[in-house]
Amino acid sequence: MSGNQAVDINQPNAAISINTNGSDWMWAAFSIFLLSDLGMIAWMYLRHSAQRRLYTVPIIALSIMSVAYFSMAADLGSTPVTAEFYGNHHQVYAGEPATRAIWYARYIGWILTMPLLALEVLFTAAMSPTEVATTMFFQVVAFVCFLVGALVPSTYKWGYFVFALASLIYVIVTLLVPGRNAAGAISDNVRSIFTRSVSIMSFLLLLYPLAWGLADGGNVITSDGEMVFYGILDLLLYPCFLFAFVFQLQGTDVCLFGFGPKGHELISEKPAAPIEAATVGTPEEQV
């Protein structure tokens, strides 16, 4: 036998789950994540040692998501949960009541990496450690609530959905208002990069509740459709966004972000020219 045998070897544990097409898509997404991770590592080692600190967080995030997508592509990392809704627009082929696969591997990846995305962009904002930690905390709260809500079979899952949405809104508002102002305190160029990047990031983050409502919450789209929806969002938010964000900061002095002595020129590979000692005159000349 040849081809993708993941769903044959690791058979689905729920009536509503992925098939071979969904697994094929996840293998493709996994390959992109892994290649992006390796590319970010190679790119980091081409940079000056002080500038590499901007690359470490993206590398950690891409590594974690690569593992998560490997698990899902292999039809692992899910648990069956009875779907709340049935009807003509739902997965009636599975029968009633039917279980839907909830991919906790994906949620673990999000919980570990979503706060890292906030941390990466906040590197470029002069915010206090308390503000940064609070923003990261509510990013964790949002996706923990999405996970708990997905595991709840009753209508109470939508209470967790509201908590998750409120947490996401807090994160987005923090990034767009005080975060943007703090980035402007560094320089106008940094504020421009920060504003552009955070606007894109916020738009993508707001699509996750929509995907959750159609998949884990409302049981409207199939598991394969869920994989495509979430997969596109993750590819845009992780490899695409992180590479674009780091690329924009190539010409920015990392010392401005506290990664080195302040007030220095942009760090380069060439050592600075030695400063000649001042000539001291003779006692007669000084008089």
N, C-alpha and C positions, 0 to 999 in steps of 0.2 A: 504494500500500500504506500501511496505517496500523497503529498499535499498536507493541508492542515487537519490534524486529527485531534485537536485539543478537546472539542466537545464530545468526541467518542471516548477518549481516555478519561477525561474528567467530566463525567456526564452532569448535566444541569440538575440542580437540587430543587428547582421550582418549576411550576407549570408555565410561567411566563419568564423566559430567559433568552439568552442569545443563542443563535445558531452559528453555522460555519461562516456565514457572511459577516456577522458581527464580530466573530473572533478574528477573521482576516483583517477587518478594519482596525481592530485593536493592536494586532501585530504591526500594522503599518504605522500607527501612532506611536507604539513603543519604539520602533526603529528611529523615528524622528526625534523622540525624546533622548534616546541613547546617543545618537549622532550629535545632537545639540549639546549634550553634556560633555562629550569628548571634545567637541569643537571649542566650547567655552574653556575647558582645561588647557587646550593647546594655545588658545588666544591669551590666556592669563600669563603663561610662561614666556610669551613674546613681549610682555610689558615690563616696565620697571617694577622692582620689588615693592615699592611703596604704593604703586597704582594697582597692584594685584588684589588689594583688599576689596575693591569694588566687584571683583569676580567671584569671591568665595561664596557669598550668599546665593547667587544664581547657580553655582555648581552644586551646592547642597540641595537646593530646590529641585533642579533637574535630575539629580541622582535619585532622590526619593520618588519623584513621579515616574521615573523609568521603572523602578521596582513595582510601583502600583499598577502601571499599565502592563507589565509583564504578567503579573498575577491575573489581571482581568482577561488578557488575551488567551491565557491558558485555561480560562473558565474556572479560576480559583478566586477565593476572597469574597464570596457572596453567601448570603443566608436567605432562606425563604420566609417571606412575611405575607400574610393574607391581605390581599388588596381590598381597599375600602369600597371602591366604586366598580360597578358592572353596568353593562348596557350596550346599546347598538354602537356607541363610539368607543368602546373599551375592548379588551382582549377576550371576547366571548368564546373564542375557540378553546380556551383553557378550562371552561366550566365554572360553576359557581358553588361554593366559594373557591377561588383560585389563589395560589400563592405567586408572588412576584419576587424575583431575585433582587435583593438589595445588596449593592456592592460596597461592603464596608472597607475593602482595600482602597477604593477611591477616596472615601471619606477620611481614612487615616492619612492618606497622602495630602489631602486638602488641609486637614487640621495641622499637620506638621509644616506645610509650606506656605499657606496663605499668609500667615503672619510674617514670614520671611520676605514676601513681596512688599508688604508695607514697610518693613525694616529697610529694604534696599532703596526705596524711593525716599524714605525719611533720612537716609544718610546725607542727602543733599539739602536738608532743611535744618536750620539752627533751632531745633526744638529741644526741650529738656528731656532727660532720660525718663522722667515720669510720664510725660505726654507720649513719648514713643512706646513705652511699655503698655500704657493704657490702650493705645490704638491697636497694638498687636494682640492684646488680651481680647478685645471685642471682635477681632477677626477670628480668633479661636472660638469664642462663644458662638458666633454665627454658624460655623460649620459643625460644631458639636450639636447645636440645636437641629440643624438639618439632618444629621445622622440619627439622633434620637427620634425625631419626627418620622423619618423613613421607617424606623423599626416599630412604630406604634401602628397597629392595624385599625384602630378606631378613629373617629373624627377628631379626637383630641390631638392628633398629629398636627392639626392646623394651628394650635396654640404655640407649638414649637416653631412652626413656620413664621408666625408673627414675631416671636423673640429673635429669630435669625434675621429677619428682614430689618427689624429695628437696630440690631447690632451692626449690620452692613451699612445702614444709613448713617449711623454714628461714625463709622470708619471713613466713609466717603466725605461727609461734611468736614471731618477733622482734616482730611488730606486737602480738600479744596479751599478751605478758608484759613485756619491758623497755619496749616502746613505750607500753603502758598505764600503767606505773608512771611513765614520764617525763612523760606527759600529766597525770598527777595532781600532779606537782610544779609545774605551772602553776596549776591550780585544779581544784576538784571538778567544776565545770560542764564544763570542757574535757575532763576525764577521762570524764565521762558521754557526751559527744558522741563522743569518740574510741572508746570501748568499743563503743558502739552501731554506729558506722559501720564499724569494723574487723571486727566480728563478721559483718556482712552481706557485706563485701568478701571475707572469708576463705571464707565459704560458697560464694560465686559462683566464686572462684578454684579451689576444689576440684572444681567441675563441669567445668572445662576438660579435665582428664585423662580424665574419663568420656566427654566428647564426642570427644576425640581417639581413644580406644580404639574407639569405635563407627564412626568415620569413617575418618580417615587411617590408623589402625593396623589395625583389624580388618576394614574393608570390609564392615561389617554394614548400615549405613544408606546410602541413596542420596545422591548429591551434593545434591539438593534438600533432603533431610532434614537433611543436614549444614549447609546454609545456614540453615535454620530454627533448628536447635539453637544453632549458634554465634551467629547473629544475635540471638536472644533474650538470650543471655548477654551479648553486647556491648552491647545496648541497656540492659540492666539495670545493667551495670557502668560504662558511660560516661555517657550523658545522665542517666539516672535517679539513679545514685549521686552523680555530681558535683554536680548541681543540689541534691540533698537535703543533701549535705555542706556546700556553701557557704551554703545557706539557714540551716542550723543555727548558723553562725558569724556571722550578721549582727550580733547584739548583743554579740559578744565583742570586747574591746579587742585590736586587732591588734598593739599595742605589746608585748603579752605574748609574741608569737611572734618578736620581734626585727625587726619591720617598722617600728619607730619608736622614739622615746625611751621608755625604761621608766619606769613610775611615773606616766604621764599617764592622764587620764580617757579614756573612749571617744572617739575622734576624731569630731568632728561638723563640719558645714559652717559653723557659726557661729563666728566668731573669739572667742577668750577676751577677757573684759573687761580693760582695762589696769589694771595695778597702780599705785596712787598712791604717790608717793614719800613716805617717812616725813618728818615735820616735825622739823627740827633746832632745838632750843631755843637761846636766846642764852647767851653765856658766863655771864651772871649766874644764869640759870635752872639751868644745869648745875651750878653750885656749890651 
